[in-house]
Amino acid sequence: MEPHRKGLPAAAEPPARLNATQLGQKLGLSARKMNLRLAACGLQGRNEREEWELTDAGREYAEAVPFSRNGHAAYQLLWRPEVLGVLEDAARSSAISVGLG
């Protein structure tokens, strides 16, 4: 497979792959607190159905991926690891006060 891989173009950006629970684990936060931190940084917000959705700023670091579970269809926000740097910078600058732990 490796010879074929060399012929493929490199991805423009790494795939988004971490949900809020996984991000929170990296910073020692619950998924709830991580979602609040992401919202406080302006990366996501609640829609009219009270589901998290990406803001324009959040689209730079994540993608909304469709999923369904137990008959419920929605979008799961999956984040690229680079968002951790944004969150840490915001926490250091005290730009956010919600969900810091």
N, C-alpha and C positions, 0 to 999 in steps of 0.2 A: 504494500500500500504506500510506503514511503516514497517511491519514485513518482507516483501519481500526485501525492501531496505537494511535491515541489513545483508541479505544473499549475497548481491552483493559485489564484491571486490571494494576497494576504487580506485578512479582514480589515475593514476600515477602522473599526473600533471593537474592543472586546465585547463579547455578549453579556447582556445583563442577566444575572443569574442568582442573586441573593434576595430572598424575601425579607420582610421586616423582622421576623423571628431570627433568621440567620445573621442579619446585620446586628441586631441587639445582642446576640451571643458574643459577637466580637468585641463589643463595648461593655459587656456586663449589664445590659438592660433588657427588660421584658419587651415583647413585641409591642405592647401598648405604649410604653414609654418611647420606644424607637419611632413608632408612628407619630407620636406627639412631637418628637424632635424633628422629624422630617417635615411635618406641617409647620412648625415654628420657623424653620429655615426657608419656608416658602416653596418647598419641593413637591408637596402634595396637599390636597384639601378634600373635604367631604363634598359629595354631590347630593342631589335632592333625595337619593335613596340611602343616604348616610354611608355610602361606600367610598373608600379612598380612591382618588383619581389624581393623575399627574397634573401639575401646573406646567406652564411653558418652561420655567426654569428646571423643573424635575425631568422633563423630557431629554435633557442633556445627559442625565445620569441613569435613566431607567426606561423600561418599556412596559406597557400594559399587555399582558398575555392572556387570551381567553382561557377559561377553565370551567368545568362543571363538576359539581359534587352533590350527590343526593338530590338530583333534580333541579338544583339551583345553578344558574349560569351567571358568570360575572367575569371580571378581569382581575388578575393577580398582578401586582406591581413587582417587577423583578429589577433589582438595582445592580449596577456595576460597582465593583469594589472601590472605585475612585470616590464614590460619594462619602466614604468614611473620612477622607481628608477634608471634605467640605464641612461635615458635621463637627469634626475636631477643631477646625479653624473657627467655626462659629462659637463653639463652647469656650475656646481660649479667649476670644474677643468679647465674651459675655454678650454677644448679639442676641442670644436666645436665653430665655429663663424657664421655659416649659419643658419638662421631660428630661432634665439633665441628670437625673438619677437621684 
